Amino acid sequence: MAHRVDARGLSCPQPVVLTKKALAELQAGQLEVVVDNPAARDNVLRFARSAGCQVELSTAGDDYLIRITKKQV
């Protein structure tokens, strides 16, 4: 099962900070980040891509689900 960060209701930079912390703790595998606003979505996507991770985006109602895959270094 993927690790999950629920950043709904948080304004930037909190979703990115939580994502960065979770990725640092994850050796390799998947992290799912849930956000509820376009600014947080865009910032988390940009951060994950700049960290060299694969990213998939989907929606569930008003939420954005960002699945980040980190490969082992």
KOLTI-228286 format. One record per residue: residue number from 0; x, y, z of N, C-alpha, C in turn. Coordinates in pm, 1 decimal. Atoms other than C-alpha are relative to their C-alpha. Example, Ala and Ser with C-alpha at 12.3 -4.5 7.8 and 13.67 -1.06 7.14 Angstrom:
! residues 2
<resi = 0	n.u = 89.0	n.v = -119.0	n.w = 0.0	ca.u = 1230.0	ca.v = -450.0	ca.w = 780.0	c.u = 90.0	c.v = 120.0	c.w = 0.0> .
<resi = 1	n.u = -82.0	n.v = -119.0	n.w = -6.0	ca.u = 1367.0	ca.v = -106.0	ca.w = 714.0	c.u = -77.0	c.v = 109.0	c.w = 73.0> .
END
This chain:
! residues 73
<resi = 0	n.u = 83.0	n.v = -118.9	n.w = 0.0	ca.u = 0.0	ca.v = 0.0	ca.w = 0.0	c.u = 87.2	c.v = 124.9	c.w = 0.0> .
<resi = 1	n.u = -75.9	n.v = -124.1	n.w = 10.7	ca.u = 120.5	ca.v = 348.0	ca.w = -83.1	c.u = -12.3	c.v = 81.2	c.w = 128.7> .
<resi = 2	n.u = 6.1	n.v = -95.2	n.w = -110.3	ca.u = 203.8	ca.v = 599.7	ca.w = 184.2	c.u = -90.2	c.v = 114.9	c.w = -44.1> .
<resi = 3	n.u = 98.5	n.v = -102.2	n.w = 35.0	ca.u = -46.5	ca.v = 886.6	ca.w = 200.4	c.u = 21.8	c.v = 125.9	c.w = 83.6> .
<resi = 4	n.u = -3.1	n.v = -130.0	n.w = -65.1	ca.u = -30.0	ca.v = 1257.0	ca.w = 280.8	c.u = -131.6	c.v = 68.5	c.w = -32.3> .
<resi = 5	n.u = 126.3	n.v = -71.3	n.w = 19.0	ca.u = -362.9	ca.v = 1431.9	ca.w = 331.8	c.u = 24.9	c.v = 147.4	c.w = 30.2> .
<resi = 6	n.u = -29.9	n.v = -142.4	n.w = -15.2	ca.u = -297.5	ca.v = 1801.7	ca.w = 271.5	c.u = -120.7	c.v = 86.5	c.w = -34.9> .
<resi = 7	n.u = 120.8	n.v = -77.3	n.w = 28.5	ca.u = -657.4	ca.v = 1907.1	ca.w = 216.1	c.u = -17.2	c.v = 108.5	c.w = 106.1> .
<resi = 8	n.u = 23.6	n.v = -110.7	n.w = -91.0	ca.u = -740.3	ca.v = 2243.9	ca.w = 367.1	c.u = 124.9	c.v = 77.9	c.w = 37.6> .
<resi = 9	n.u = -124.7	n.v = -68.7	n.w = -32.2	ca.u = -375.8	ca.v = 2346.7	ca.w = 388.4	c.u = 40.6	c.v = 92.9	c.w = -114.1> .
<resi = 10	n.u = -46.2	n.v = -92.3	n.w = 103.4	ca.u = -238.0	ca.v = 2648.1	ca.w = 206.5	c.u = 150.9	c.v = -17.6	c.w = -18.9> .
<resi = 11	n.u = -142.4	n.v = 12.5	n.w = 31.5	ca.u = 103.1	ca.v = 2660.2	ca.w = 41.7	c.u = 79.7	c.v = 88.2	c.w = 95.4> .
<resi = 12	n.u = -77.3	n.v = 113.5	n.w = 52.0	ca.u = 374.9	ca.v = 2588.3	ca.w = 124.5	c.u = -21.8	c.v = -131.6	c.w = 74.5> .
<resi = 13	n.u = 16.8	n.v = 120.0	n.w = -82.0	ca.u = 239.6	ca.v = 2328.8	ca.w = 372.5	c.u = -9.7	c.v = -131.0	c.w = -78.6> .
<resi = 14	n.u = 5.4	n.v = 126.9	n.w = 74.0	ca.u = 142.5	ca.v = 2061.5	ca.w = 112.7	c.u = 135.9	c.v = -42.9	c.w = -56.0> .
<resi = 15	n.u = -132.8	n.v = 32.1	n.w = 53.6	ca.u = 489.7	ca.v = 2082.4	ca.w = -43.5	c.u = 93.3	c.v = -42.9	c.w = 113.1> .
<resi = 16	n.u = -84.0	n.v = 35.2	n.w = -115.0	ca.u = 660.6	ca.v = 2071.5	ca.w = 297.4	c.u = -31.5	c.v = -142.2	c.w = 46.8> .
<resi = 17	n.u = 38.8	n.v = 134.7	n.w = -41.8	ca.u = 461.8	ca.v = 1760.9	ca.w = 396.8	c.u = 42.8	c.v = -105.1	c.w = -102.3> .
<resi = 18	n.u = -41.1	n.v = 91.5	n.w = 106.6	ca.u = 532.8	ca.v = 1597.8	ca.w = 59.1	c.u = 150.8	c.v = -23.2	c.w = 4.7> .
<resi = 19	n.u = -146.4	n.v = 9.9	n.w = -6.2	ca.u = 904.6	ca.v = 1672.2	ca.w = 87.1	c.u = 43.0	c.v = -88.3	c.w = 117.1> .
<resi = 20	n.u = -33.2	n.v = 79.1	n.w = -118.8	ca.u = 918.1	ca.v = 1523.6	ca.w = 438.8	c.u = -33.0	c.v = -147.6	c.w = -23.9> .
<resi = 21	n.u = 40.1	n.v = 138.6	n.w = 25.1	ca.u = 727.6	ca.v = 1210.2	ca.w = 334.0	c.u = 92.1	c.v = -67.5	c.w = -101.2> .
<resi = 22	n.u = -92.0	n.v = 57.0	n.w = 99.6	ca.u = 951.5	ca.v = 1157.8	ca.w = 29.7	c.u = 136.6	c.v = -27.7	c.w = 60.9> .
<resi = 23	n.u = -129.8	n.v = 20.2	n.w = -65.2	ca.u = 1262.4	ca.v = 1196.0	ca.w = 245.1	c.u = -0.6	c.v = -126.7	c.w = 85.6> .
<resi = 24	n.u = 11.9	n.v = 119.1	n.w = -84.0	ca.u = 1135.0	ca.v = 919.0	ca.w = 473.9	c.u = -21.7	c.v = -127.2	c.w = -81.4> .
<resi = 25	n.u = 30.4	n.v = 113.6	n.w = 86.9	ca.u = 1045.8	ca.v = 694.1	ca.w = 179.1	c.u = 123.8	c.v = -38.2	c.w = -80.3> .
<resi = 26	n.u = -118.1	n.v = 45.2	n.w = 73.4	ca.u = 1335.1	ca.v = 489.3	ca.w = 45.0	c.u = -31.0	c.v = -13.0	c.w = -148.5> .
<resi = 27	n.u = 47.0	n.v = 17.1	n.w = 137.0	ca.u = 1149.2	ca.v = 390.1	ca.w = -270.8	c.u = -144.3	c.v = -46.9	c.w = 8.4> .
<resi = 28	n.u = 138.4	n.v = 43.5	n.w = 1.5	ca.u = 789.0	ca.v = 327.8	ca.w = -367.7	c.u = -93.4	c.v = 113.8	c.w = -34.7> .
<resi = 29	n.u = 101.5	n.v = -98.8	n.w = 36.8	ca.u = 469.6	ca.v = 525.5	ca.w = -395.6	c.u = -46.7	c.v = 81.6	c.w = 118.9> .
<resi = 30	n.u = 56.9	n.v = -93.0	n.w = -96.4	ca.u = 338.5	ca.v = 824.7	ca.w = -210.2	c.u = -121.4	c.v = 62.8	c.w = -65.6> .
<resi = 31	n.u = 119.6	n.v = -64.1	n.w = 52.2	ca.u = -15.0	ca.v = 952.5	ca.w = -258.8	c.u = -24.9	c.v = 126.1	c.w = 81.4> .
<resi = 32	n.u = 25.0	n.v = -128.4	n.w = -64.4	ca.u = -79.4	ca.v = 1318.6	ca.w = -183.1	c.u = -137.9	c.v = 47.6	c.w = -43.3> .
<resi = 33	n.u = 134.7	n.v = -49.4	n.w = 28.4	ca.u = -434.2	ca.v = 1454.7	ca.w = -158.1	c.u = -3.6	c.v = 148.4	c.w = 34.4> .
<resi = 34	n.u = 15.1	n.v = -143.9	n.w = -20.3	ca.u = -490.0	ca.v = 1829.2	ca.w = -201.0	c.u = -135.9	c.v = 42.2	c.w = -54.9> .
<resi = 35	n.u = 132.8	n.v = -43.1	n.w = 42.2	ca.u = -801.8	ca.v = 2032.9	ca.w = -260.2	c.u = -2.7	c.v = 136.3	c.w = -67.5> .
<resi = 36	n.u = 0.5	n.v = -126.6	n.w = 73.4	ca.u = -688.3	ca.v = 2342.7	ca.w = -447.2	c.u = 106.2	c.v = -2.4	c.w = -109.6> .
<resi = 37	n.u = -90.3	n.v = 3.4	n.w = 114.9	ca.u = -516.1	ca.v = 2410.7	ca.w = -780.1	c.u = 142.2	c.v = 47.9	c.w = 30.3> .
<resi = 38	n.u = -135.2	n.v = -49.6	n.w = -31.1	ca.u = -222.3	ca.v = 2605.0	ca.w = -630.8	c.u = 82.3	c.v = -109.4	c.w = 67.4> .
<resi = 39	n.u = -70.6	n.v = 108.7	n.w = -67.5	ca.u = -128.1	ca.v = 2318.0	ca.w = -398.9	c.u = 30.3	c.v = -112.7	c.w = -98.5> .
<resi = 40	n.u = -20.1	n.v = 103.8	n.w = 102.4	ca.u = -175.8	ca.v = 2069.6	ca.w = -684.7	c.u = 121.2	c.v = 31.9	c.w = -86.2> .
<resi = 41	n.u = -108.6	n.v = -40.0	n.w = 90.0	ca.u = 57.3	ca.v = 2263.1	ca.w = -914.3	c.u = 134.9	c.v = 0.5	c.w = 70.9> .
<resi = 42	n.u = -126.8	n.v = -6.4	n.w = -73.7	ca.u = 322.0	ca.v = 2318.1	ca.w = -645.8	c.u = 52.7	c.v = -137.6	c.w = 37.1> .
<resi = 43	n.u = -43.7	n.v = 136.3	n.w = -33.0	ca.u = 329.9	ca.v = 1953.5	ca.w = -535.4	c.u = 47.3	c.v = -71.8	c.w = -126.7> .
<resi = 44	n.u = -42.7	n.v = 61.3	n.w = 126.8	ca.u = 346.7	ca.v = 1837.0	ca.w = -898.4	c.u = 138.6	c.v = 50.3	c.w = -41.0> .
<resi = 45	n.u = -128.7	n.v = -60.3	n.w = 38.9	ca.u = 632.6	ca.v = 2077.2	ca.w = -970.9	c.u = 112.9	c.v = -50.6	c.w = 89.5> .
<resi = 46	n.u = -102.7	n.v = 48.4	n.w = -92.2	ca.u = 823.0	ca.v = 1973.9	ca.w = -658.7	c.u = 36.6	c.v = -146.1	c.w = -28.8> .
<resi = 47	n.u = -25.6	n.v = 142.9	n.w = 21.9	ca.u = 784.6	ca.v = 1599.2	ca.w = -724.0	c.u = 78.1	c.v = -22.8	c.w = -128.5> .
<resi = 48	n.u = -73.4	n.v = 14.3	n.w = 127.2	ca.u = 899.8	ca.v = 1632.7	ca.w = -1084.2	c.u = 143.4	c.v = 48.3	c.w = 14.2> .
<resi = 49	n.u = -136.1	n.v = -52.2	n.w = -16.6	ca.u = 1199.3	ca.v = 1843.1	ca.w = -980.7	c.u = 84.9	c.v = -93.9	c.w = 85.9> .
<resi = 50	n.u = -70.8	n.v = 98.4	n.w = -82.7	ca.u = 1288.9	ca.v = 1568.2	ca.w = -731.0	c.u = 29.8	c.v = -127.9	c.w = -78.2> .
<resi = 51	n.u = -29.6	n.v = 114.8	n.w = 84.6	ca.u = 1309.7	ca.v = 1321.9	ca.w = -1022.0	c.u = -98.4	c.v = -114.8	c.w = 12.5> .
<resi = 52	n.u = 100.8	n.v = 104.2	n.w = -18.3	ca.u = 993.3	ca.v = 1130.0	ca.w = -936.8	c.u = -96.8	c.v = -3.8	c.w = -117.6> .
<resi = 53	n.u = 108.8	n.v = 12.1	n.w = 97.0	ca.u = 726.1	ca.v = 998.0	ca.w = -1170.2	c.u = -127.5	c.v = 44.9	c.w = 69.2> .
<resi = 54	n.u = 119.2	n.v = -56.8	n.w = -59.8	ca.u = 392.1	ca.v = 1167.6	ca.w = -1117.7	c.u = -122.7	c.v = -32.3	c.w = -83.8> .
<resi = 55	n.u = 130.1	n.v = 20.3	n.w = 64.6	ca.u = 30.8	ca.v = 1075.4	ca.w = -1198.2	c.u = -101.8	c.v = 83.7	c.w = 75.7> .
<resi = 56	n.u = 101.5	n.v = -85.5	n.w = -60.6	ca.u = -261.9	ca.v = 1309.8	ca.w = -1136.4	c.u = -138.7	c.v = -51.9	c.w = -35.4> .
<resi = 57	n.u = 140.2	n.v = 33.0	n.w = 23.6	ca.u = -627.7	ca.v = 1218.0	ca.w = -1096.4	c.u = -84.8	c.v = 84.2	c.w = 94.8> .
<resi = 58	n.u = 89.8	n.v = -75.5	n.w = -86.4	ca.u = -932.5	ca.v = 1373.8	ca.w = -936.9	c.u = -102.3	c.v = -93.9	c.w = 62.1> .
<resi = 59	n.u = 107.1	n.v = 73.0	n.w = -69.1	ca.u = -1189.6	ca.v = 1246.8	ca.w = -689.5	c.u = -89.6	c.v = 105.7	c.w = 63.2> .
<resi = 60	n.u = 85.3	n.v = -108.2	n.w = -47.0	ca.u = -1472.7	ca.v = 1491.2	ca.w = -646.3	c.u = 73.3	c.v = 132.8	c.w = -11.6> .
<resi = 61	n.u = -71.6	n.v = -128.2	n.w = -1.8	ca.u = -1316.6	ca.v = 1822.5	ca.w = -545.4	c.u = 147.6	c.v = -16.0	c.w = 34.8> .
<resi = 62	n.u = -137.8	n.v = 24.9	n.w = -40.7	ca.u = -986.6	ca.v = 1659.6	ca.w = -447.1	c.u = 87.2	c.v = -39.3	c.w = -119.2> .
<resi = 63	n.u = -100.9	n.v = 41.5	n.w = 97.9	ca.u = -671.5	ca.v = 1612.4	ca.w = -652.6	c.u = 85.5	c.v = -107.1	c.w = 66.2> .
<resi = 64	n.u = -82.8	n.v = 109.4	n.w = -49.6	ca.u = -488.9	ca.v = 1282.6	ca.w = -603.8	c.u = 127.6	c.v = -4.3	c.w = -82.3> .
<resi = 65	n.u = -130.2	n.v = -0.3	n.w = 66.1	ca.u = -120.9	ca.v = 1297.0	ca.w = -685.6	c.u = 75.1	c.v = -123.7	c.w = 45.3> .
<resi = 66	n.u = -74.7	n.v = 122.4	n.w = -31.2	ca.u = 55.2	ca.v = 961.5	ca.w = -702.6	c.u = 144.6	c.v = 21.6	c.w = -45.8> .
<resi = 67	n.u = -142.8	n.v = -24.8	n.w = 24.1	ca.u = 431.1	ca.v = 1003.5	ca.w = -676.5	c.u = 74.5	c.v = -131.0	c.w = 16.6> .
<resi = 68	n.u = -80.5	n.v = 121.4	n.w = -6.8	ca.u = 665.1	ca.v = 715.4	ca.w = -753.3	c.u = 145.8	c.v = 39.2	c.w = 11.1> .
<resi = 69	n.u = -142.7	n.v = -27.1	n.w = -25.0	ca.u = 1014.2	ca.v = 739.7	ca.w = -607.5	c.u = 77.4	c.v = -128.2	c.w = -22.9> .
<resi = 70	n.u = -84.9	n.v = 115.9	n.w = 25.7	ca.u = 1277.3	ca.v = 505.0	ca.w = -740.4	c.u = 115.3	c.v = -0.7	c.w = 97.4> .
<resi = 71	n.u = -112.3	n.v = 12.8	n.w = -93.4	ca.u = 1549.8	ca.v = 371.5	ca.w = -518.3	c.u = 124.8	c.v = 57.9	c.w = -62.4> .
<resi = 72	n.u = -121.6	n.v = -65.7	n.w = 48.6	ca.u = 1870.5	ca.v = 569.9	ca.w = -550.7	c.u = 119.3	c.v = -87.9	c.w = 20.5> .
END
